[in-house]
Amino acid sequence: MAADYSPPAATEPLYELRLYVAGATPNSTRAVRNIKEICEHYLAGRYVLRIIDMYQQPQLAKEEQIIAAPTLVRQQPLPRRQLIGDLSNRATVLATLGLDG
């Protein structure tokens, strides 16, 4: 799957996110849609989102110790955080990302 990129604004922190999915399952498809909507609404212009299919790149998932999909990982800003699920609970996703809803 292709990654989306939005250039960062000068004064805002850059969010580096990875979404690990398992093919085109309903939960994975929902998670992709949900995180793209959240990023465009709350992080427009200041995020990098990589979508990683665990079937196509199992070594990346193994290195990150990802055992369930979909899993969202916030790499930056630190501390690293992760959330498992289809990301449909917006309040939980925003809290994990450290954003105000």
C-alpha positions in Angstrom: 0.0 0.0 0.0 1.2 3.5 -0.7 2.0 6.0 2.0 0.5 9.5 2.3 2.5 12.5 3.0 1.7 16.0 4.0 4.5 18.5 4.6 4.9 19.8 8.2 4.1 23.3 9.3 7.0 25.3 10.7 6.0 25.6 14.3 3.8 22.5 14.9 5.3 19.1 15.8 5.5 16.5 13.0 3.5 13.4 13.6 5.0 10.2 12.2 2.4 7.5 12.2 2.4 3.9 11.0 -0.7 1.8 10.5 -0.2 -1.9 10.4 -3.0 -3.7 8.5 -3.6 -7.3 7.5 -4.6 -7.1 3.8 -7.9 -5.7 2.9 -10.0 -7.0 5.8 -13.0 -5.0 6.8 -11.3 -3.9 10.0 -8.1 -2.9 8.2 -10.1 -1.0 5.6 -12.0 0.9 8.3 -8.8 1.7 10.1 -7.3 3.2 7.0 -10.3 5.3 6.3 -10.6 6.4 9.9 -7.0 7.4 10.4 -6.9 9.3 7.1 -10.0 11.3 8.1 -8.5 12.1 11.6 -5.2 13.1 10.1 -6.7 15.4 7.6 -9.0 17.0 10.2 -6.6 17.4 13.1 -3.1 17.1 11.6 -3.4 18.6 8.2 0.0 19.6 6.9 1.9 18.1 9.8 1.9 14.3 9.5 3.5 11.4 7.7 1.4 8.3 7.5 2.8 5.0 6.4 0.4 2.1 5.9 2.1 -1.2 6.2 0.5 -4.5 5.1 1.8 -7.2 7.5 1.3 -9.8 4.8 3.5 -7.9 2.3 6.1 -6.7 4.9 6.1 -9.2 7.8 9.6 -8.3 8.8 8.6 -4.7 9.7 5.8 -5.9 11.9 8.1 -8.4 13.5 10.8 -5.7 14.2 8.1 -3.5 15.8 6.7 -6.5 17.7 3.2 -5.9 16.2 1.1 -9.0 16.9 -2.4 -7.7 16.0 -3.9 -5.8 13.1 -4.9 -3.1 12.6 -2.4 -1.4 14.9 -1.7 2.3 14.8 1.8 3.4 16.1 2.7 7.0 16.8 6.5 7.1 16.3 6.8 10.9 16.7 6.4 12.9 18.7 7.8 10.8 21.6 6.8 8.9 23.6 5.9 6.1 21.2 2.3 5.0 21.6 0.2 2.4 19.9 -3.5 1.5 19.6 -5.1 -1.7 18.3 -8.4 -1.7 16.5 -10.3 -0.2 13.6 -9.8 3.4 15.0 -13.6 4.0 15.0 -13.5 5.5 18.6 -12.3 9.0 17.7 -11.9 10.1 21.3 -9.6 7.2 22.0 -7.6 7.8 18.8 -7.2 11.5 19.7 -6.1 10.7 23.2 -3.5 8.2 21.9 -2.2 10.7 19.5 -2.1 13.4 22.3 -4.6 15.7 20.5 -7.5 17.6 21.9 -10.9 16.6 20.4 
